[in-house]
Amino acid sequence: MGSHLTLAEGVDKVLKILDLGLINSAQVHPSPPQMWVKNKFSNKVSSKLSQLSNHKSLEKLFFHGIYLINLASPNKDLVSKSIYSIVAYLELLHEINGEAVVFHPGSITDGAPIDAGLGRVAETISTLLKAQDWKPNSILLEVSAGKSHVIGSQLWHLSKIRQMLGNHPAVGIALDTQHLWASGYDLKNNLDQLISEIRSLDLLNSIKLIHINDSKTSLGSHIDRHENIGDGLLGREFFGKLFAVGDFANIPFVLETPRVKSLDGALQEIKTCLNLAEFEFRRKQS
């Protein structure tokens, strides 16, 4: 179990959360996610994040890329800014011995066919891979909540990109429960079908992170609106079942709900999830 943790309340308070030993993975924004990364990260930032990555309770520290990234754009300036931002995160990640940088591949903005958009993403990631010999699964492409022009709104998009890259070991996949639901995957009522599709696309071994979010919006809404666990349309029962899926046993579940915007809220959500997981475990045992 893990959570996105805000750095706004200070690293010391984040360390106190980790001291409780309730989570063994975490995700942070190393910089404001609404702004381009224009400079390499300072030693001060590196030192601060090293305190987290070296914490005794933490096995995996993920970075979430900025929200402006678009590798499917025909705009070369936008793509260049995206590459710089990702590489800056990757270099910082490796400096502090973090796990991976997760980001959304982007969207097609010029009406190009979906295959052309997938090709642009694969070509740009290929450029990223040439920048350095990145370790396995350093780059995680996240499932998106949008319509068909949004890369990652369907699992086959991510499978096709990986194929175009020769299934390069540095590139993995991140799922997101709200995004899958909003994109039309009825994981609440047919979780087995989702797992079956993941297997048929040969993606299971590529999934290295699962963002857990309830949803404010309906199935197939194509709208990205996260809700706290149990307060949305997916519901508590679904998350209990999700935590018990054997295929996901070794994959970190990381909270991204509205409540985790504060560290006290994150702790509340973590405890909710742990209770749901324990309840499901006891139910199966009985």
C-alpha positions in Angstrom: 0.0 0.0 0.0 1.2 3.5 -0.8 0.0 7.1 -1.2 0.8 10.3 -3.1 2.2 12.6 -0.4 2.3 16.3 -0.6 5.7 18.0 0.1 3.9 21.3 0.9 3.7 20.6 4.6 7.4 19.8 4.8 9.6 16.8 4.5 9.7 16.3 8.3 6.0 15.7 8.4 6.2 13.3 5.5 8.9 11.4 7.3 6.6 11.2 10.4 3.9 9.5 8.2 6.5 7.0 6.9 7.7 6.4 10.5 4.3 4.8 11.2 5.2 2.0 8.8 1.7 1.7 7.3 2.9 2.2 3.7 5.9 0.9 1.8 5.6 3.0 -1.4 4.9 6.7 -2.0 4.6 9.2 -4.9 5.5 12.8 -4.9 5.7 15.8 -7.3 9.3 17.0 -7.2 8.2 20.3 -8.7 4.8 22.2 -9.3 3.0 19.9 -11.7 1.3 22.8 -13.6 4.7 24.3 -14.6 7.4 23.3 -17.1 10.7 22.2 -15.7 13.3 24.7 -17.0 16.4 23.9 -14.9 18.1 20.9 -13.5 17.1 20.1 -9.9 19.4 21.6 -7.2 21.3 19.6 -4.6 18.9 20.9 -2.0 15.9 19.2 -3.7 17.9 16.1 -4.2 18.9 16.0 -0.6 15.3 16.5 0.6 14.0 13.7 -1.6 16.9 11.4 -0.6 15.5 11.5 2.9 12.3 9.9 1.7 13.8 7.4 -0.7 16.2 6.2 2.0 13.6 5.8 4.7 13.5 2.4 6.3 9.8 1.9 5.6 9.9 2.9 2.0 10.6 0.4 -0.7 9.6 2.4 -3.7 9.4 6.2 -4.4 7.6 7.3 -7.5 7.6 10.7 -9.2 4.5 11.9 -11.0 5.4 13.9 -14.1 4.0 17.3 -14.7 0.5 17.6 -16.2 1.7 19.6 -19.3 3.5 16.7 -21.0 2.2 15.8 -24.5 4.3 13.4 -26.5 1.6 13.0 -29.1 1.5 16.6 -30.1 2.6 17.8 -33.6 4.0 20.9 -31.9 7.8 20.3 -31.7 8.4 23.0 -29.1 5.8 21.3 -26.8 7.4 17.9 -27.3 10.8 19.4 -26.6 9.6 20.9 -23.3 8.0 17.5 -22.5 11.2 15.6 -23.1 13.3 18.1 -21.0 10.8 17.8 -18.1 10.8 14.0 -18.2 14.6 13.7 -18.5 15.0 16.2 -15.6 12.8 14.0 -13.4 14.5 10.8 -14.5 17.9 12.2 -13.7 16.7 13.3 -10.2 15.1 9.9 -9.8 18.3 8.0 -10.5 20.3 10.4 -8.3 18.1 9.6 -5.2 17.6 5.9 -6.2 13.9 6.3 -6.8 11.6 3.8 -8.6 10.0 5.4 -11.7 8.5 8.5 -13.3 4.9 8.1 -14.2 3.1 10.4 -16.7 0.3 10.6 -19.2 1.5 10.2 -22.8 -0.6 13.0 -24.1 -3.3 13.5 -26.7 -3.8 14.1 -30.5 -4.6 17.8 -31.1 -4.5 17.9 -34.9 -7.1 15.3 -35.9 -4.4 12.7 -36.8 -5.4 9.0 -36.8 -4.8 7.2 -33.5 -2.0 5.1 -35.0 -0.1 8.3 -35.9 -0.5 9.6 -32.4 0.8 6.3 -31.0 3.7 6.5 -33.4 4.6 10.0 -32.2 4.6 8.9 -28.6 6.8 5.9 -29.4 9.2 8.0 -31.5 9.6 10.5 -28.7 10.1 7.9 -26.0 12.7 6.3 -28.2 14.6 9.7 -28.1 14.3 9.6 -24.3 15.7 6.1 -24.1 18.8 7.3 -26.1 19.5 10.0 -23.5 20.8 7.5 -21.0 20.7 3.8 -20.3 17.7 4.0 -18.0 17.1 1.2 -15.5 14.1 -1.2 -16.1 10.7 0.4 -15.7 12.0 3.9 -15.1 9.3 5.3 -17.3 5.6 4.4 -16.6 3.0 5.3 -19.1 -0.3 5.9 -17.3 -3.8 4.9 -18.4 -5.9 8.0 -19.2 -9.6 8.9 -18.7 -10.2 10.7 -22.0 -11.8 9.8 -25.3 -10.2 8.0 -28.2 -7.9 10.9 -29.2 -6.3 10.7 -25.7 -3.4 8.3 -25.7 -3.8 5.7 -23.0 -7.6 5.8 -22.9 -7.6 2.2 -24.1 -5.1 -0.4 -22.8 -4.3 -1.5 -26.4 -2.8 2.0 -26.9 -0.1 1.3 -24.3 0.4 -2.2 -25.6 1.0 -0.9 -29.1 3.5 1.7 -27.9 5.5 -0.9 -26.1 5.5 -3.1 -29.2 6.7 -0.1 -31.3 9.6 0.2 -28.7 10.4 -3.4 -29.0 9.0 -4.0 -25.4 12.0 -2.0 -24.1 12.6 -2.9 -20.4 12.8 0.8 -19.3 9.1 1.4 -20.2 6.3 0.0 -18.0 2.7 0.7 -17.4 0.7 2.4 -14.6 -3.0 1.7 -14.1 -5.6 4.1 -12.5 -8.9 2.8 -11.3 -10.8 6.1 -11.9 -9.3 6.5 -15.4 -10.1 3.0 -16.4 -13.7 3.4 -15.2 -14.1 6.8 -16.9 -12.7 5.3 -20.1 -15.4 2.6 -20.1 -13.9 -0.3 -18.3 -16.5 -1.7 -15.9 -14.1 -2.9 -13.3 -16.7 -2.5 -10.6 -19.0 -5.2 -12.0 -16.5 -7.1 -14.2 -13.0 -6.9 -12.8 -12.2 -10.4 -14.3 -12.8 -9.0 -17.8 -10.2 -6.2 -17.2 -7.7 -8.7 -16.0 -8.4 -10.9 -19.0 -7.7 -8.0 -21.4 -4.5 -7.2 -19.5 -3.4 -10.7 -20.0 -4.4 -10.9 -23.7 -2.4 -7.8 -24.4 0.5 -9.2 -22.5 0.7 -6.2 -20.2 0.6 -7.9 -16.8 4.3 -8.1 -16.3 4.6 -4.4 -17.4 2.3 -3.0 -14.8 4.4 -1.6 -12.0 2.0 0.8 -10.3 -1.7 1.1 -9.7 -3.3 4.4 -8.7 -6.3 3.8 -6.6 -9.1 6.4 -6.8 -12.8 6.3 -6.4 -14.8 8.2 -9.1 -17.0 11.2 -9.0 -18.1 10.5 -12.7 -20.0 7.7 -14.3 -18.8 4.7 -16.2 -17.6 5.8 -19.7 -17.9 9.5 -18.8 -14.3 10.2 -20.1 -14.0 12.8 -17.3 -11.1 12.6 -14.9 -12.6 13.3 -11.4 -11.1 11.5 -8.5 -13.1 10.8 -5.3 -12.1 9.5 -1.8 -12.1 5.7 -1.4 -15.7 4.5 -0.8 -17.3 7.9 -1.4 -17.6 7.5 -5.2 -19.3 5.3 -7.8 -16.8 2.5 -7.5 -17.4 2.0 -3.8 -15.8 0.3 -0.8 -16.7 -3.3 -1.8 -14.8 -2.9 -5.2 -11.6 -1.8 -3.5 -11.7 -4.7 -1.1 -11.9 -7.1 -4.1 -9.2 -5.2 -6.0 -6.7 -5.5 -3.1 -7.3 -9.3 -3.1 -6.5 -9.8 -6.8 -3.7 -12.3 -7.0 -2.3 -11.0 -10.2 -1.8 -7.6 -8.5 -0.2 -9.0 -5.4 3.3 -7.5 -6.0 2.2 -4.2 -7.6 2.1 -1.1 -5.4 -1.3 0.5 -4.8 -0.8 4.2 -4.5 -3.6 6.6 -3.4 -4.4 9.7 -5.4 -7.7 10.8 -3.9 -8.7 14.4 -3.0 -8.1 13.6 0.7 -4.3 13.0 0.2 -3.8 16.7 -0.6 -3.1 17.0 3.1 -0.9 14.6 5.0 -3.5 14.0 7.7 -6.0 13.2 5.0 -3.5 10.8 3.4 -3.1 9.0 6.7 -6.9 8.7 6.9 -7.2 7.2 3.4 -4.3 4.8 4.0 -6.0 3.4 7.1 -9.3 3.1 5.2 -7.6 1.0 2.5 -5.8 -1.2 5.0 -9.0 -1.9 6.8 -10.7 -2.8 3.5 -7.9 -5.1 2.6 -8.0 -6.8 6.1 -11.8 -7.2 5.9 -11.6 -8.8 2.5 -8.8 -11.1 3.7 -10.8 -12.2 6.8 -13.9 -12.7 4.6 -12.0 -15.0 2.3 -10.5 -16.9 5.2 -13.9 -17.6 6.7 
